[in-house]
C-alpha cells in the first residue's frame, strides 16, 4: 500500500509540478525529464517487487532469480552467494540463478531505452540480446543436469519506491546528466565512454536513461549506444567479481564463468553499433 501510494504521488502530484526547462551547468538538467526517468526506473522495479510479493517468498529458483533480477540483481547475487555457505550441494543451481538474475538486466535496459529513445533500440539489440540470452540458456542446461527440487529461501527484496530510494535515483540521474555533458565537452566521445564504465560499476539504469535522453538532444546515437553497452558489460563483470569474493571459487565456476562468457558475447555487439 505504501509503495503504491508513493508511486501515485510521484505520478499525479510531484511530476506535474516540476518545471519543463533546461537549467544548471551546460543546461544539463530538466526537472520534468528527470522526474519521468525516475518514475520509469522505479516503476520497473515495482513490477518485480509486486510480483514476488504476490507469489510469496518460497517460489521456484528460476522465477525467484528472474523476478529478483528485476528488483535488484546485485541484492540477489549477494543473497545467493551467501547461501552457498550453508548449501554447498546447490552451488551449480545457485550459480545459474545468479547468472539468470544478472541476465534480466538486458531486457530491463532495452525497455528503458525503448521508452526514452526508441532510435537507439536497434543499435543496442544484438549486444544486449547476447548478453541476456547466454545466462538464460545456461540456466536451462544447469537445471536439466542438476534436478533436485527447489531452493527455498527468502530473497532479499527492498521497496524500490521508498522516498530515500527515489531521492537517491534523482541525485544519481542529475549527477550523470551533468557529468556526461561535462565529459563530452571536455574530452569528447572518450569522456562519455569513461563515464559509462565508472557508472556501470555501481548501477546501469542511471547512465542508460541519461545517455538515451541526451541522444535526443544532440549526443551521437552511436556514442550513446556504445556507452550504454559499456556500462552494461562493466556491471555484469562487477557481479562476476562479487560472486568470486563472496561465494568463493566453486560458485564462481558456475556463475562467474557464465557471466564472463555473456560479456564476451555481448561485447561483439560493439561491431553492430
N, C-alpha and C positions, 0 to 999 in steps of 0.2 A: 504493500500500500504506500509506504513512504517513497519507494523508488518511483512508482507510477505517478504520484503527486508531484514529485520533483521534476519528472520528465514533462508533465503538463505545464508546470510553472515556467520552465525554461522555454517551452514551445509557444505558449499563449501569452505570457506576461513579459518575460525578460527579452526575448528575441525581437518583438515589435518595437520595444523602446530603444534598442541600440541604433545609433546613427549609422547611416549608409554613406560613408565618406572616407576617403583615404586620408591618413594623418600619420604623424610620427616620422622617425628617420626614414629617408628615402621614400616617403609616402607608403610605407610598408604595411600599415595597419588599417584595416577596415573592420570596425567592431561588428557590423552586421554579418560580414563574411565569416569572421572568427566564430560568432555565435552559431551560425549554421553548421560549421565544421565540427564544433563541439557537440552539437546535437546529433550529427551523423555518427561520430565515433562512439558517443555514449549510447546511442540507440542500438548500434550493432552489438555492443557489449551487453545491453539489457536483454536482447533477444536470447543470447546464450544463457545468461543468468536465469531468466524466467523459465526457459526450457528445462534446465537442470533442476530447478525448484519443483516444477510440475512432476517430473519423472522420479524425483527422490534421489537420495544420496547413494543408494545401493542399486546401481544400474550396471549394465554390461560395460566392460572395459572400452570397447570400441566407441560406444556412444558417449561415455564419460570423457574419453580423450578428445573426441571431436567437439562436443559442446564446451568442455573445459578450455579448449583452444580458442573458442570464440570469445570467452570472457578474459582469460589471461593464460596464454601458453607458457609464459615464464613461471607463473604460480604452479601450474600443473606439472611442469618439468621438475621444479624443486620438490613438489609433493611426491611424485612417482620416484624420484631419485632417492629420497629419504626412505621410502617404503622398502627399498631393496635391502636395507639393514636388517629388517625383520622378516623378509620374504624372499630369500635367495633363490627359491625354486622358480619364481616368476620373473626372473630378470629379463628373459627374452621377450615375454609378452609385455612387461612394463616398458622395456626399451622401445618396442614397436608402438606402444601407446604414446610415449613421449614424441616419437617421430611424427605420428599422425597429428597430435595436437599442434606441433610446430608447422605441419603442412597446411593446417587450416588458415595460417597467415596469408597464404597465396590468394584464396578466394576472397578473404576479407579485404586485402589490398585492392584487388580488382574491383570489388564492389564500391569501395571508396572512390577509386578513380572514375568508375562509370558514373557515379553521382556528381562528382565535382567537375570532371573534364573528360568527356567521352572520347575526344580526339586522341587521347593517349592510350586508349584501351588496346587497339590492335598492335601498337608498338610493344606493349608490355606482355601481351598474351602468351607468346611462345615461351619466354623465360619463366614467367610466373606459373604457367601450367606445368612445366617440367619440374619446377621447384616444389610444387604441391603434389604431383601425381606419384612421384617416386616413394614418398612416405606412405601413401595410400596402398600402393602395390606391395611394399614391404610389410605393412600391417597385415594384409591378407595372407601373404606367404607364411608369416610367423604364426598367425592364429591357426592356419591349416596344419602346420607342423607340430605345434605345441598345444594340443587340445587338452583342456583340463578345467573347464568351467570358468567362472568369472573371478575377477579380483575385486573383493569387496573392500570399500574404504569410503571415507568421507572426503570428497575432493575439496581443495582449497578454493573457495569462491568468495569474492568480495563484491559488494554492491557497487556497480560502476557508475551510479548516479548520485553518490554522496556528494555533498557540497564541496568537501575538500578535494575529492577527485575531479569534479568539474572545474574548480579553480586551478588545479594543477594542469589539467589539459589546456585550459585557456592560456595560462602562463607559458606552457611549452610551445603552443602554436604561435603565440605572439613573438616569442624569442626566435623560433625557427624562421618566421616571416622576415624579421629584421636581419638575422644573420645570413639568410640566403641572399637577400638583396645586397647586403654589405659584401658578402663573399664574391658575388658576381661582379659588383662594381670595382672591387679592389683586385681580384685575382682572375676574373673571367670564369670560364667553364670549370677549370680545375678547382676553384674555390667551392663551387657547388658540389663537386664530387667528394672533396674532403669533408665538407659538412655532412653529406649523406652518410659517409662511413661513420663519423663520430656520432651522429644522431641514431644510426642503426644499432649502436652498441646498447643503448638503453630502450629505445622504442622506435617502431616503424610507422605508426599511424600518423604522428605529428608531421614528420618530414614528407610522408606521402600526400596528405591533403594540402600541405603548404606548397609543394612543388607543382602539384596538379593545378592548384589555383593560380600560381604565378605563370604557368604556361598559357593561361588565358589572358595574361596582362603583359606579354612581351617576351617571356623566357622561351627559348627554343624548345619545341616539343621533344627533340632528341635528347637535349641536356636534361630536361625534366624526367623523361622516361628512364634514362640511364641512372640518374640519381636515385630514383625510387627503387630500381633493381639493385643498385649497390647497397642501399640501406637494408633491403630485404635479405640479401645474401649475408651481409655482416651480422644481422640479427640472428640468423639461423646458425652461423658459426659460433656466436656467443653462447647460444643454448647448448651446442655440442660441447663447449668447454665447461658449462655448468654441470652437465651430466658426468663428465670425466672427473671433476674435482669433488662433486658432492656424492655421486653414486658409485664412483670407483671404476676401475679398468674393465671389469667384467660387464657391467651395464653399458659402458661406453662401446664395447664390441658390437652391441646391438643398436643402440640409439645413435651414438655419435657417428658410427660408420655410415648409417643410413642418411643422416643429416649432411655429412660431408659429400656423399655421392649426389644428394639432391642439389647441393650448392654448385658442384661441378657441372651438373646438367643444366641448372638454371642459368649459370654464367654464360652458357652458349647462346642464350637469348640476346646477349650484347651484340652479336653479329647482325641479328634481325633489326635491331634498333639503328 
